[in-house]
Amino acid sequence: MPSTDLDDFVAMSAALTGFTADFLRPALDPLNLSQAYFDQATARTAGQPATLQTLLTAYRAVQGQAPQAIADALLETASASPSSNAMLAQSIVLLWYFGAWYAPLVPGAPQPTTAPGAVQVVSSNAYTHGLVWNVMQAHPMGFSELTFGYWSTPPGPMSQFGVNEPTGGDR
């Protein structure tokens, strides 16, 4: 079965975030955040120097590599001056971790400390289910899916929280 843009977006996001694709897009997914993030990135990059489609094209060129190599290639970690595509890849990481769209920086341009409309929370579900909470093994104030008293036992391994430990889990 050929992959779709959404499938590739999730696989690319897994490499960029260090989480498994199955965690980012579970089989039973009532929130459908992967589709919401895909739609957000598509809409927000239309007409920009780097679009989600250009980033997916770059991903497809390296998709057979190890997740860390994919992340390094897309984020251009070896480059002193990353391209628009790399800046977009950073925005995709922030999208998954914080549930908000951070406008990609423009390479070489002076960067304002705040820009109107540069950050937009996708939804309350996106915020409460951001990956940052899994990494911190915590939950946002006022929201938890854990049972009362969960804090009385040590947290489990990072793999329990969706982190792809076999490839490092230390991003």
Secondary structure as UniProt FT lines:
FT   HELIX           5..17
FT   HELIX           21..24
FT   HELIX           33..45
FT   TURN            46..47
FT   HELIX           52..62
FT   TURN            63..64
FT   HELIX           67..75
FT   TURN            76..78
FT   HELIX           84..98
FT   STRAND          100..102
FT   TURN            107..108
FT   TURN            116..117
FT   STRAND          119..121
FT   HELIX           124..128
FT   HELIX           131..136
FT   TURN            141..142
FT   TURN            148..149
FT   HELIX           150..152
FT   HELIX           158..161
FT   HELIX           165..167
//
